[in-house]
Amino acid sequence: MIFTLSLLRSRGRFAVPAWLILSLALCAGCRGPVYEQIPERSPALTAEERGWSPNKAESKEAGELLDKRSRELLAEGKAAAEARPEEASKTLRRAFVIARDASIAEESLALAAEAALKAGELREAYGLYRDLLRQFPRTERYALALDRIFEIGRTSIIDGDKGVFSGWFRDSDAEFGIRALEWFVGFYNRHPSADDALYIVGLQQLDDGDEDAAITTWQQLVNEYPQSEYLQSAQLRIAEALIRITKTPEKDQKPLLEARDKLREYVRRFPTGDDVVGARETLAKLEEDLAQHEIGVAETYVRRRKEKAYVIYLNHVKAEYGRTEAAKEARRKLTEFEEAHPDGPVNYPDRGLFWYLVALVTSGEEADRRAIRAEQRRLEKERTKRRPTASELPNPADPTSRNLPLEND
């Protein structure tokens, strides 16, 4: 408070507006509604290390009273677990907080999580199971808690999408399920259901429109679980997500090319897979689109009088996408070009701003003629610089040949 008043009184260059200071102070003191958090504790700590001092009579008496109360709350929670699971969960959580005995604390926390799960409070149950795994890593309920967290995350994604306000943000069931399954995989990635969790998370991320996250999740599944039953489906899903992520295929071809490679690898590795027919159809359509795009680029180059680039792109279509209709069109265009240009392709110089203005005035005809004459002059200069061929050398036996060497030379 003193620091706040000093900032309000300051008039120098370090002065802070009063409304900003007051708003930050209000935000710091007012939180949004949050879920009940279980305080962290360690079962390895003794009663003295937790703050109970046997040297003081009042502390010893208070400790005995808390031990008695924690056992009573544990018994009450067990009795109410079947008929009133929500109330039982709250009672057992209170028993966990005040228990000094690690075995009572562990049992209270585990039963509180089970009661919350039975009451349908999935978020509360998830937090309690997670605290159980963190604070009691040697518990006999370790495998059960992991299975429960997996089921909570899977159920939250599959069932419903009710929004819950956590703090300032709306938290849907699907988003909560994704977080739960991601924590589950990160906490123990050798669990038999870890690959199931990743596959489910990727499906939900794709449904939410987050293709990048889905690709990352499925790629993790492919890399870390090569023996998974979801391996084939994950590779196919990655290719489909790469196709969906391409918003402007005429500008960015990299995701489509990566998807093409993924589909080719899938068809090659799994020729008898369950989805191989659909994969081949998707691959054929994708290759046709990519080939047509290459032909469009080639047409752009030929309009700019870049004939060599035009031929290169057509040859690439013919070699890379030989089974497509675009490859047939590329072969036809190459045949027509070779017939019209027996001397081979030539790259004419760029017209530049001057030629562009001339084309605007003369509809391009005069600019074409001038560009052709400029190219002819350039070729003539190159021809004079290079060494003459045998057919171009003067023939001494031919008296009409020019530039014959003199006899005295």
KOLKOL-887978 format. One record per residue (C-alpha): x, y, z; residue number from 1. Coordinates in pm, whole numbers. Example, Ala and Ser with C-alpha at 12.3 -4.5 7.8 and 13.67 -1.06 7.14 Angstrom:
# residues 2
east; north; up; i
1230; -450; 780; 1
1367; -106; 714; 2
//
This chain:
# residues 409
east; north; up; i
0; 0; 0; 1
284; 240; 85; 2
446; 161; -249; 3
115; 227; -426; 4
72; 564; -253; 5
428; 663; -338; 6
362; 588; -704; 7
43; 790; -696; 8
221; 1089; -541; 9
517; 1081; -781; 10
523; 1346; -1050; 11
848; 1246; -1223; 12
890; 1056; -1542; 13
839; 727; -1356; 14
483; 824; -1251; 15
216; 558; -1310; 16
-148; 648; -1381; 17
-369; 611; -1076; 18
-638; 413; -1259; 19
-380; 153; -1363; 20
-253; 106; -1005; 21
-606; 75; -866; 22
-718; -172; -1133; 23
-413; -394; -1074; 24
-474; -388; -701; 25
-838; -487; -747; 26
-748; -767; -989; 27
-484; -900; -750; 28
-734; -919; -467; 29
-1028; -1059; -667; 30
-996; -1393; -840; 31
-1255; -1563; -1053; 32
-1424; -1879; -931; 33
-1177; -2166; -919; 34
-1208; -2527; -824; 35
-1116; -2639; -476; 36
-748; -2722; -456; 37
-611; -2986; -224; 38
-302; -2854; -38; 39
24; -3023; -126; 40
163; -3255; 135; 41
426; -3525; 153; 42
358; -3862; 319; 43
728; -3890; 401; 44
709; -3607; 659; 45
677; -3698; 1025; 46
424; -3539; 1257; 47
692; -3312; 1403; 48
807; -3201; 1057; 49
449; -3113; 967; 50
433; -2870; 1257; 51
313; -3086; 1546; 52
534; -3031; 1850; 53
507; -3305; 2117; 54
694; -3082; 2362; 55
386; -2870; 2410; 56
93; -3026; 2585; 57
-161; -2824; 2390; 58
-6; -2929; 2055; 59
-11; -3294; 2160; 60
-371; -3272; 2266; 61
-466; -3093; 1944; 62
-288; -3361; 1743; 63
-476; -3637; 1919; 64
-803; -3457; 1860; 65
-723; -3419; 1488; 66
-631; -3786; 1462; 67
-960; -3880; 1623; 68
-1152; -3636; 1403; 69
-986; -3759; 1084; 70
-1084; -4120; 1166; 71
-1441; -4010; 1237; 72
-1460; -3821; 906; 73
-1316; -4120; 723; 74
-1581; -4345; 874; 75
-1856; -4094; 790; 76
-1734; -4070; 431; 77
-1729; -4447; 389; 78
-2082; -4474; 525; 79
-2217; -4203; 291; 80
-2025; -4311; -20; 81
-2306; -4522; -165; 82
-2611; -4309; -91; 83
-2461; -3957; -96; 84
-2136; -3964; -296; 85
-2109; -3587; -337; 86
-2136; -3525; 37; 87
-1906; -3818; 106; 88
-1640; -3672; -123; 89
-1637; -3343; 68; 90
-1620; -3524; 402; 91
-1332; -3742; 292; 92
-1143; -3441; 160; 93
-1167; -3278; 503; 94
-1038; -3599; 657; 95
-742; -3593; 417; 96
-651; -3235; 505; 97
-641; -3282; 881; 98
-501; -3638; 890; 99
-153; -3678; 1040; 100
-132; -4048; 964; 101
-15; -4106; 605; 102
-225; -4421; 565; 103
-542; -4239; 671; 104
-458; -3946; 441; 105
-400; -4179; 146; 106
-719; -4374; 203; 107
-923; -4057; 250; 108
-791; -3903; -71; 109
-850; -4220; -275; 110
-1204; -4266; -145; 111
-1279; -3897; -201; 112
-1177; -3934; -567; 113
-1395; -4244; -607; 114
-1692; -4067; -449; 115
-1648; -3760; -672; 116
-1632; -3984; -978; 117
-1948; -4166; -872; 118
-2123; -3830; -820; 119
-2035; -3728; -1176; 120
-1788; -3457; -1072; 121
-1526; -3548; -1330; 122
-1310; -3241; -1282; 123
-1296; -3282; -906; 124
-1222; -3652; -942; 125
-944; -3580; -1192; 126
-777; -3338; -952; 127
-804; -3581; -660; 128
-661; -3875; -856; 129
-377; -3656; -978; 130
-300; -3547; -620; 131
-306; -3912; -513; 132
-44; -4005; -773; 133
175; -3708; -691; 134
166; -3725; -312; 135
156; -4104; -271; 136
370; -4243; -557; 137
395; -4585; -386; 138
25; -4628; -330; 139
-139; -4960; -409; 140
-402; -4767; -602; 141
-148; -4633; -855; 142
-271; -4834; -1155; 143
-635; -4772; -1064; 144
-580; -4395; -1045; 145
-414; -4392; -1389; 146
-700; -4592; -1541; 147
-952; -4357; -1385; 148
-778; -4047; -1527; 149
-777; -4204; -1874; 150
-1149; -4284; -1851; 151
-1225; -3932; -1724; 152
-1043; -3771; -2018; 153
-1195; -4005; -2276; 154
-1546; -3963; -2138; 155
-1512; -3584; -2129; 156
-1417; -3577; -2498; 157
-1675; -3826; -2619; 158
-1972; -3710; -2410; 159
-2113; -3361; -2439; 160
-1956; -3020; -2466; 161
-2097; -2827; -2171; 162
-1905; -2510; -2098; 163
-1777; -2441; -1748; 164
-1630; -2106; -1643; 165
-1290; -2150; -1479; 166
-1154; -1814; -1371; 167
-1197; -1576; -1665; 168
-1222; -1836; -1941; 169
-1484; -2083; -2060; 170
-1358; -2438; -2033; 171
-1549; -2697; -2237; 172
-1565; -3066; -2160; 173
-1360; -3146; -2471; 174
-1085; -2902; -2375; 175
-1075; -3046; -2024; 176
-1058; -3398; -2168; 177
-765; -3303; -2390; 178
-576; -3161; -2093; 179
-650; -3470; -1883; 180
-530; -3713; -2150; 181
-221; -3506; -2227; 182
-131; -3506; -1857; 183
-197; -3880; -1847; 184
46; -3948; -2135; 185
307; -3711; -1998; 186
291; -3859; -1648; 187
325; -4224; -1756; 188
384; -4268; -2128; 189
435; -4647; -2099; 190
75; -4709; -2000; 191
-107; -4955; -2231; 192
-367; -4689; -2311; 193
-120; -4408; -2388; 194
-151; -4454; -2766; 195
-533; -4460; -2733; 196
-515; -4129; -2548; 197
-302; -3965; -2817; 198
-528; -4086; -3095; 199
-842; -3958; -2921; 200
-677; -3622; -2849; 201
-577; -3584; -3215; 202
-932; -3654; -3332; 203
-1074; -3390; -3099; 204
-811; -3134; -3198; 205
-894; -3192; -3565; 206
-1266; -3148; -3492; 207
-1186; -2822; -3312; 208
-1005; -2695; -3623; 209
-657; -2710; -3473; 210
-487; -2908; -3751; 211
-136; -2819; -3638; 212
-194; -2961; -3289; 213
-357; -3273; -3433; 214
-61; -3333; -3664; 215
182; -3293; -3373; 216
-19; -3534; -3156; 217
-47; -3804; -3422; 218
318; -3766; -3515; 219
405; -3830; -3150; 220
190; -4144; -3168; 221
373; -4263; -3482; 222
718; -4190; -3339; 223
675; -4326; -2985; 224
437; -4618; -3043; 225
537; -4794; -3368; 226
354; -5112; -3258; 227
25; -4934; -3190; 228
-294; -5052; -3353; 229
-360; -4688; -3443; 230
-37; -4650; -3643; 231
-193; -4688; -3989; 232
-488; -4465; -3910; 233
-264; -4199; -3753; 234
-44; -4176; -4063; 235
-350; -4141; -4285; 236
-499; -3878; -4054; 237
-177; -3677; -4067; 238
-199; -3663; -4448; 239
-565; -3557; -4434; 240
-484; -3285; -4180; 241
-203; -3153; -4401; 242
-449; -3126; -4689; 243
-699; -2941; -4469; 244
-437; -2703; -4335; 245
-356; -2569; -4683; 246
-572; -2259; -4717; 247
-408; -2117; -5033; 248
-277; -2410; -5241; 249
-184; -2179; -5527; 250
71; -2005; -5301; 251
189; -2264; -5049; 252
245; -2615; -5179; 253
464; -2745; -4896; 254
186; -2905; -4682; 255
35; -3067; -4992; 256
370; -3210; -5099; 257
422; -3346; -4748; 258
74; -3498; -4757; 259
155; -3658; -5093; 260
467; -3818; -4946; 261
272; -3942; -4642; 262
4; -4100; -4861; 263
262; -4265; -5085; 264
438; -4407; -4780; 265
107; -4532; -4640; 266
13; -4708; -4966; 267
361; -4858; -4990; 268
381; -4982; -4628; 269
23; -5100; -4592; 270
-93; -5233; -4932; 271
-364; -5438; -4761; 272
-460; -5186; -4493; 273
-818; -5115; -4392; 274
-815; -4765; -4543; 275
-585; -4829; -4840; 276
-866; -4784; -5095; 277
-958; -4441; -4961; 278
-590; -4350; -4934; 279
-533; -4433; -5301; 280
-831; -4226; -5406; 281
-712; -3930; -5198; 282
-361; -3968; -5337; 283
-485; -3979; -5698; 284
-692; -3663; -5652; 285
-405; -3486; -5475; 286
-154; -3577; -5746; 287
-395; -3456; -6015; 288
-433; -3120; -5837; 289
-59; -3082; -5788; 290
9; -3168; -6153; 291
-248; -2918; -6276; 292
-86; -2655; -6057; 293
253; -2733; -6217; 294
102; -2693; -6564; 295
-45; -2359; -6460; 296
299; -2245; -6348; 297
445; -2361; -6679; 298
183; -2159; -6870; 299
278; -1854; -6665; 300
642; -1896; -6765; 301
568; -1935; -7133; 302
362; -1615; -7127; 303
669; -1443; -6981; 304
878; -1592; -7263; 305
1068; -1822; -7027; 306
1059; -2120; -7258; 307
1324; -2322; -7076; 308
1132; -2302; -6749; 309
816; -2396; -6939; 310
979; -2714; -7068; 311
1128; -2798; -6727; 312
792; -2781; -6552; 313
620; -2990; -6819; 314
892; -3254; -6797; 315
856; -3256; -6418; 316
483; -3320; -6447; 317
545; -3600; -6694; 318
804; -3767; -6468; 319
648; -3711; -6123; 320
278; -3761; -6204; 321
293; -3999; -6498; 322
-45; -4165; -6433; 323
-252; -3847; -6416; 324
-452; -3672; -6685; 325
-230; -3371; -6636; 326
71; -3581; -6745; 327
-106; -3657; -7075; 328
-167; -3286; -7124; 329
199; -3214; -7046; 330
314; -3464; -7309; 331
85; -3306; -7566; 332
212; -2957; -7487; 333
572; -3074; -7510; 334
510; -3231; -7850; 335
349; -2913; -7980; 336
631; -2701; -7844; 337
902; -2919; -8001; 338
728; -2901; -8337; 339
701; -2522; -8315; 340
1056; -2472; -8183; 341
1291; -2716; -8353; 342
1593; -2522; -8224; 343
1493; -2576; -7862; 344
1360; -2342; -7592; 345
1496; -1991; -7544; 346
1458; -1766; -7242; 347
1384; -1413; -7364; 348
1486; -1122; -7141; 349
1233; -964; -6907; 350
1059; -667; -7058; 351
1087; -440; -6757; 352
888; -122; -6699; 353
957; 25; -7045; 354
830; -281; -7228; 355
530; -296; -6997; 356
435; 62; -7087; 357
487; -10; -7456; 358
262; -315; -7424; 359
-11; -102; -7268; 360
0; 138; -7563; 361
45; -110; -7848; 362
-153; -405; -7704; 363
173; -595; -7668; 364
242; -658; -8039; 365
510; -391; -8076; 366
663; -493; -7745; 367
682; -853; -7864; 368
856; -750; -8185; 369
1105; -531; -8003; 370
1179; -806; -7748; 371
1237; -1055; -8030; 372
1473; -818; -8213; 373
1663; -752; -7889; 374
1701; -1125; -7836; 375
1818; -1173; -8194; 376
2085; -905; -8146; 377
2198; -1072; -7825; 378
2227; -1408; -7996; 379
2421; -1251; -8283; 380
2673; -1105; -8037; 381
2716; -1440; -7868; 382
2768; -1607; -8204; 383
3047; -1364; -8298; 384
3223; -1419; -7965; 385
3230; -1798; -7973; 386
3477; -2002; -8180; 387
3350; -2093; -8530; 388
3252; -2451; -8601; 389
3409; -2660; -8882; 390
3124; -2585; -9120; 391
3168; -2211; -9064; 392
3546; -2206; -9131; 393
3657; -2086; -9482; 394
3728; -2361; -9735; 395
4059; -2304; -9928; 396
3939; -2524; -10215; 397
3639; -2298; -10267; 398
3743; -1978; -10453; 399
3422; -1810; -10353; 400
3498; -1858; -9984; 401
3562; -1528; -9811; 402
3842; -1442; -9571; 403
4083; -1693; -9730; 404
4434; -1685; -9582; 405
4700; -1524; -9796; 406
4977; -1738; -9947; 407
5248; -1546; -9764; 408
5073; -1595; -9427; 409
//
